[in-house]
């Protein structure tokens, strides 16, 4: 490959320019898509922590709402939160929390592409209500 580059003819230079251009485009695509994976990971953490709060408290209400606010401030996300149940949850009763968020992928000057990211967590209450 190096012999081809250092020849006096110009055909090797064109090949190198095309290869470098292709590599740069792949790197630019990776840089624009990578934040989506980070946001998905943070959204999964958000769902797990909300679910754990509901498991410990045994209810979905003011405690989970305050935990949601704290997580929004800490992680910098503002997803739409949907619970399968509300109020008190009896011991070993299952519930789920669904989080949905729109993330905008922009690729240079070509425009923006909104992507919907979803996360779901399931838990069981650890509290017995009389």
Rosetta constraint file for C-alpha pairs under 8 A:
AtomPair CA 1 CA 5 HARMONIC 6.44 0.50
AtomPair CA 2 CA 6 HARMONIC 6.27 0.50
AtomPair CA 3 CA 7 HARMONIC 6.25 0.50
AtomPair CA 4 CA 12 HARMONIC 5.69 0.50
AtomPair CA 5 CA 12 HARMONIC 4.99 0.50
AtomPair CA 5 CA 13 HARMONIC 6.34 0.50
AtomPair CA 5 CA 16 HARMONIC 7.48 0.50
AtomPair CA 6 CA 12 HARMONIC 7.70 0.50
AtomPair CA 7 CA 12 HARMONIC 7.27 0.50
AtomPair CA 10 CA 14 HARMONIC 6.90 0.50
AtomPair CA 11 CA 15 HARMONIC 6.66 0.50
AtomPair CA 12 CA 16 HARMONIC 6.34 0.50
AtomPair CA 13 CA 17 HARMONIC 6.22 0.50
AtomPair CA 14 CA 18 HARMONIC 6.23 0.50
AtomPair CA 15 CA 19 HARMONIC 6.19 0.50
AtomPair CA 16 CA 20 HARMONIC 6.09 0.50
AtomPair CA 17 CA 21 HARMONIC 6.05 0.50
AtomPair CA 18 CA 22 HARMONIC 6.11 0.50
AtomPair CA 19 CA 23 HARMONIC 6.19 0.50
AtomPair CA 20 CA 24 HARMONIC 6.17 0.50
AtomPair CA 21 CA 25 HARMONIC 6.28 0.50
AtomPair CA 22 CA 26 HARMONIC 6.35 0.50
AtomPair CA 23 CA 27 HARMONIC 6.25 0.50
AtomPair CA 24 CA 28 HARMONIC 6.11 0.50
AtomPair CA 25 CA 29 HARMONIC 6.17 0.50
AtomPair CA 26 CA 30 HARMONIC 6.21 0.50
AtomPair CA 27 CA 31 HARMONIC 6.17 0.50
AtomPair CA 28 CA 32 HARMONIC 6.32 0.50
AtomPair CA 28 CA 107 HARMONIC 7.95 0.50
AtomPair CA 29 CA 33 HARMONIC 6.21 0.50
AtomPair CA 29 CA 107 HARMONIC 7.16 0.50
AtomPair CA 30 CA 34 HARMONIC 5.82 0.50
AtomPair CA 31 CA 35 HARMONIC 7.52 0.50
AtomPair CA 32 CA 105 HARMONIC 6.57 0.50
AtomPair CA 32 CA 106 HARMONIC 6.71 0.50
AtomPair CA 32 CA 107 HARMONIC 6.18 0.50
AtomPair CA 33 CA 37 HARMONIC 7.42 0.50
AtomPair CA 33 CA 105 HARMONIC 6.87 0.50
AtomPair CA 34 CA 38 HARMONIC 6.74 0.50
AtomPair CA 35 CA 39 HARMONIC 6.14 0.50
AtomPair CA 36 CA 40 HARMONIC 6.14 0.50
AtomPair CA 36 CA 103 HARMONIC 7.16 0.50
AtomPair CA 36 CA 105 HARMONIC 7.76 0.50
AtomPair CA 37 CA 41 HARMONIC 6.24 0.50
AtomPair CA 38 CA 42 HARMONIC 6.28 0.50
AtomPair CA 39 CA 43 HARMONIC 6.04 0.50
AtomPair CA 40 CA 44 HARMONIC 6.20 0.50
AtomPair CA 40 CA 117 HARMONIC 6.51 0.50
AtomPair CA 40 CA 118 HARMONIC 7.71 0.50
AtomPair CA 40 CA 119 HARMONIC 7.65 0.50
AtomPair CA 41 CA 45 HARMONIC 6.37 0.50
AtomPair CA 42 CA 46 HARMONIC 6.12 0.50
AtomPair CA 42 CA 75 HARMONIC 7.01 0.50
AtomPair CA 43 CA 47 HARMONIC 6.25 0.50
AtomPair CA 43 CA 77 HARMONIC 7.75 0.50
AtomPair CA 43 CA 99 HARMONIC 7.40 0.50
AtomPair CA 43 CA 118 HARMONIC 7.73 0.50
AtomPair CA 43 CA 119 HARMONIC 6.29 0.50
AtomPair CA 44 CA 48 HARMONIC 6.22 0.50
AtomPair CA 44 CA 119 HARMONIC 5.61 0.50
AtomPair CA 44 CA 120 HARMONIC 7.35 0.50
AtomPair CA 44 CA 121 HARMONIC 7.92 0.50
AtomPair CA 45 CA 49 HARMONIC 6.13 0.50
AtomPair CA 46 CA 50 HARMONIC 6.22 0.50
AtomPair CA 46 CA 71 HARMONIC 6.63 0.50
AtomPair CA 47 CA 51 HARMONIC 6.06 0.50
AtomPair CA 47 CA 97 HARMONIC 6.74 0.50
AtomPair CA 47 CA 98 HARMONIC 7.33 0.50
AtomPair CA 47 CA 99 HARMONIC 6.74 0.50
AtomPair CA 47 CA 119 HARMONIC 6.64 0.50
AtomPair CA 47 CA 120 HARMONIC 6.38 0.50
AtomPair CA 47 CA 121 HARMONIC 5.70 0.50
AtomPair CA 48 CA 52 HARMONIC 6.11 0.50
AtomPair CA 48 CA 121 HARMONIC 5.85 0.50
AtomPair CA 49 CA 53 HARMONIC 6.21 0.50
AtomPair CA 50 CA 54 HARMONIC 6.43 0.50
AtomPair CA 50 CA 64 HARMONIC 6.42 0.50
AtomPair CA 50 CA 67 HARMONIC 6.79 0.50
AtomPair CA 50 CA 68 HARMONIC 6.73 0.50
AtomPair CA 50 CA 97 HARMONIC 7.85 0.50
AtomPair CA 51 CA 55 HARMONIC 6.25 0.50
AtomPair CA 51 CA 96 HARMONIC 7.49 0.50
AtomPair CA 51 CA 97 HARMONIC 6.71 0.50
AtomPair CA 51 CA 121 HARMONIC 6.37 0.50
AtomPair CA 51 CA 122 HARMONIC 6.76 0.50
AtomPair CA 51 CA 123 HARMONIC 6.06 0.50
AtomPair CA 52 CA 56 HARMONIC 6.24 0.50
AtomPair CA 52 CA 123 HARMONIC 7.23 0.50
AtomPair CA 53 CA 57 HARMONIC 6.17 0.50
AtomPair CA 53 CA 63 HARMONIC 7.52 0.50
AtomPair CA 53 CA 64 HARMONIC 6.28 0.50
AtomPair CA 53 CA 67 HARMONIC 7.42 0.50
AtomPair CA 54 CA 58 HARMONIC 5.61 0.50
AtomPair CA 54 CA 59 HARMONIC 5.61 0.50
AtomPair CA 54 CA 60 HARMONIC 5.78 0.50
AtomPair CA 54 CA 63 HARMONIC 7.72 0.50
AtomPair CA 54 CA 64 HARMONIC 6.22 0.50
AtomPair CA 54 CA 125 HARMONIC 7.07 0.50
AtomPair CA 55 CA 59 HARMONIC 7.43 0.50
AtomPair CA 55 CA 123 HARMONIC 6.43 0.50
AtomPair CA 55 CA 124 HARMONIC 5.85 0.50
AtomPair CA 55 CA 125 HARMONIC 4.40 0.50
AtomPair CA 55 CA 126 HARMONIC 5.53 0.50
AtomPair CA 55 CA 127 HARMONIC 7.59 0.50
AtomPair CA 56 CA 125 HARMONIC 6.88 0.50
AtomPair CA 56 CA 126 HARMONIC 5.89 0.50
AtomPair CA 56 CA 127 HARMONIC 7.04 0.50
AtomPair CA 57 CA 63 HARMONIC 7.40 0.50
AtomPair CA 57 CA 125 HARMONIC 7.79 0.50
AtomPair CA 57 CA 126 HARMONIC 7.63 0.50
AtomPair CA 57 CA 127 HARMONIC 6.89 0.50
AtomPair CA 58 CA 88 HARMONIC 6.07 0.50
AtomPair CA 58 CA 89 HARMONIC 5.31 0.50
AtomPair CA 58 CA 90 HARMONIC 6.83 0.50
AtomPair CA 58 CA 91 HARMONIC 7.52 0.50
AtomPair CA 58 CA 125 HARMONIC 5.11 0.50
AtomPair CA 58 CA 126 HARMONIC 6.08 0.50
AtomPair CA 58 CA 127 HARMONIC 4.92 0.50
AtomPair CA 58 CA 128 HARMONIC 7.63 0.50
AtomPair CA 59 CA 63 HARMONIC 7.98 0.50
AtomPair CA 59 CA 86 HARMONIC 7.09 0.50
AtomPair CA 59 CA 87 HARMONIC 5.27 0.50
AtomPair CA 59 CA 88 HARMONIC 4.15 0.50
AtomPair CA 59 CA 89 HARMONIC 5.15 0.50
AtomPair CA 59 CA 125 HARMONIC 7.75 0.50
AtomPair CA 60 CA 64 HARMONIC 5.83 0.50
AtomPair CA 60 CA 85 HARMONIC 7.42 0.50
AtomPair CA 60 CA 86 HARMONIC 5.14 0.50
AtomPair CA 60 CA 87 HARMONIC 5.05 0.50
AtomPair CA 60 CA 88 HARMONIC 6.48 0.50
AtomPair CA 60 CA 89 HARMONIC 7.54 0.50
AtomPair CA 61 CA 65 HARMONIC 6.15 0.50
AtomPair CA 61 CA 86 HARMONIC 6.86 0.50
AtomPair CA 61 CA 87 HARMONIC 6.01 0.50
AtomPair CA 62 CA 66 HARMONIC 6.10 0.50
AtomPair CA 63 CA 67 HARMONIC 6.23 0.50
AtomPair CA 64 CA 68 HARMONIC 6.00 0.50
AtomPair CA 65 CA 69 HARMONIC 6.41 0.50
AtomPair CA 66 CA 70 HARMONIC 6.38 0.50
AtomPair CA 67 CA 71 HARMONIC 6.15 0.50
AtomPair CA 68 CA 72 HARMONIC 6.10 0.50
AtomPair CA 69 CA 73 HARMONIC 6.35 0.50
AtomPair CA 70 CA 74 HARMONIC 6.14 0.50
AtomPair CA 71 CA 75 HARMONIC 5.77 0.50
AtomPair CA 71 CA 76 HARMONIC 7.73 0.50
AtomPair CA 71 CA 77 HARMONIC 7.84 0.50
AtomPair CA 72 CA 76 HARMONIC 5.32 0.50
AtomPair CA 72 CA 77 HARMONIC 5.11 0.50
AtomPair CA 72 CA 78 HARMONIC 5.71 0.50
AtomPair CA 73 CA 77 HARMONIC 7.40 0.50
AtomPair CA 78 CA 101 HARMONIC 7.34 0.50
AtomPair CA 79 CA 99 HARMONIC 5.91 0.50
AtomPair CA 79 CA 100 HARMONIC 5.45 0.50
AtomPair CA 79 CA 101 HARMONIC 4.76 0.50
AtomPair CA 79 CA 102 HARMONIC 7.99 0.50
AtomPair CA 80 CA 99 HARMONIC 5.51 0.50
AtomPair CA 80 CA 100 HARMONIC 5.15 0.50
AtomPair CA 80 CA 101 HARMONIC 6.33 0.50
AtomPair CA 81 CA 97 HARMONIC 6.93 0.50
AtomPair CA 81 CA 98 HARMONIC 5.86 0.50
AtomPair CA 81 CA 99 HARMONIC 4.78 0.50
AtomPair CA 81 CA 100 HARMONIC 6.82 0.50
AtomPair CA 82 CA 97 HARMONIC 5.70 0.50
AtomPair CA 82 CA 98 HARMONIC 5.09 0.50
AtomPair CA 82 CA 99 HARMONIC 6.43 0.50
AtomPair CA 83 CA 95 HARMONIC 7.44 0.50
AtomPair CA 83 CA 96 HARMONIC 5.96 0.50
AtomPair CA 83 CA 97 HARMONIC 4.59 0.50
AtomPair CA 83 CA 98 HARMONIC 6.42 0.50
AtomPair CA 84 CA 95 HARMONIC 5.75 0.50
AtomPair CA 84 CA 96 HARMONIC 5.34 0.50
AtomPair CA 84 CA 97 HARMONIC 6.38 0.50
AtomPair CA 85 CA 89 HARMONIC 7.91 0.50
AtomPair CA 85 CA 95 HARMONIC 6.29 0.50
AtomPair CA 85 CA 96 HARMONIC 7.69 0.50
AtomPair CA 88 CA 129 HARMONIC 7.63 0.50
AtomPair CA 89 CA 93 HARMONIC 6.28 0.50
AtomPair CA 89 CA 125 HARMONIC 6.06 0.50
AtomPair CA 89 CA 127 HARMONIC 7.68 0.50
AtomPair CA 89 CA 129 HARMONIC 7.84 0.50
AtomPair CA 90 CA 125 HARMONIC 6.21 0.50
AtomPair CA 90 CA 126 HARMONIC 7.86 0.50
AtomPair CA 90 CA 127 HARMONIC 6.40 0.50
AtomPair CA 90 CA 128 HARMONIC 5.58 0.50
AtomPair CA 90 CA 129 HARMONIC 5.95 0.50
AtomPair CA 91 CA 124 HARMONIC 7.27 0.50
AtomPair CA 91 CA 125 HARMONIC 5.01 0.50
AtomPair CA 91 CA 126 HARMONIC 5.32 0.50
AtomPair CA 91 CA 127 HARMONIC 5.05 0.50
AtomPair CA 91 CA 128 HARMONIC 4.79 0.50
AtomPair CA 91 CA 129 HARMONIC 7.40 0.50
AtomPair CA 92 CA 124 HARMONIC 4.99 0.50
AtomPair CA 92 CA 125 HARMONIC 5.10 0.50
AtomPair CA 92 CA 126 HARMONIC 6.39 0.50
AtomPair CA 93 CA 124 HARMONIC 5.29 0.50
AtomPair CA 93 CA 125 HARMONIC 5.67 0.50
AtomPair CA 94 CA 122 HARMONIC 7.03 0.50
AtomPair CA 94 CA 123 HARMONIC 5.66 0.50
AtomPair CA 94 CA 124 HARMONIC 4.46 0.50
AtomPair CA 94 CA 125 HARMONIC 6.75 0.50
AtomPair CA 95 CA 122 HARMONIC 5.82 0.50
AtomPair CA 95 CA 123 HARMONIC 5.64 0.50
AtomPair CA 95 CA 124 HARMONIC 6.34 0.50
AtomPair CA 96 CA 120 HARMONIC 7.00 0.50
AtomPair CA 96 CA 121 HARMONIC 5.64 0.50
AtomPair CA 96 CA 122 HARMONIC 4.34 0.50
AtomPair CA 96 CA 123 HARMONIC 6.37 0.50
AtomPair CA 97 CA 120 HARMONIC 5.72 0.50
AtomPair CA 97 CA 121 HARMONIC 5.43 0.50
AtomPair CA 97 CA 122 HARMONIC 6.52 0.50
AtomPair CA 98 CA 118 HARMONIC 7.23 0.50
AtomPair CA 98 CA 119 HARMONIC 5.89 0.50
AtomPair CA 98 CA 120 HARMONIC 4.57 0.50
AtomPair CA 98 CA 121 HARMONIC 6.76 0.50
AtomPair CA 99 CA 118 HARMONIC 5.62 0.50
AtomPair CA 99 CA 119 HARMONIC 5.12 0.50
AtomPair CA 99 CA 120 HARMONIC 6.27 0.50
AtomPair CA 100 CA 116 HARMONIC 6.94 0.50
AtomPair CA 100 CA 117 HARMONIC 5.80 0.50
AtomPair CA 100 CA 118 HARMONIC 4.59 0.50
AtomPair CA 100 CA 119 HARMONIC 6.60 0.50
AtomPair CA 101 CA 116 HARMONIC 5.76 0.50
AtomPair CA 101 CA 117 HARMONIC 5.24 0.50
AtomPair CA 101 CA 118 HARMONIC 6.51 0.50
AtomPair CA 102 CA 114 HARMONIC 6.32 0.50
AtomPair CA 102 CA 115 HARMONIC 5.63 0.50
AtomPair CA 102 CA 116 HARMONIC 4.58 0.50
AtomPair CA 102 CA 117 HARMONIC 6.15 0.50
AtomPair CA 103 CA 114 HARMONIC 5.56 0.50
AtomPair CA 103 CA 115 HARMONIC 5.09 0.50
AtomPair CA 103 CA 116 HARMONIC 6.21 0.50
AtomPair CA 103 CA 117 HARMONIC 7.00 0.50
AtomPair CA 104 CA 112 HARMONIC 6.20 0.50
AtomPair CA 104 CA 113 HARMONIC 5.60 0.50
AtomPair CA 104 CA 114 HARMONIC 4.27 0.50
AtomPair CA 104 CA 115 HARMONIC 6.03 0.50
AtomPair CA 105 CA 112 HARMONIC 5.51 0.50
AtomPair CA 105 CA 113 HARMONIC 4.99 0.50
AtomPair CA 105 CA 114 HARMONIC 6.00 0.50
AtomPair CA 105 CA 115 HARMONIC 7.10 0.50
AtomPair CA 106 CA 110 HARMONIC 7.42 0.50
AtomPair CA 106 CA 111 HARMONIC 5.81 0.50
AtomPair CA 106 CA 112 HARMONIC 4.24 0.50
AtomPair CA 106 CA 113 HARMONIC 6.14 0.50
AtomPair CA 107 CA 111 HARMONIC 6.34 0.50
AtomPair CA 107 CA 112 HARMONIC 6.68 0.50
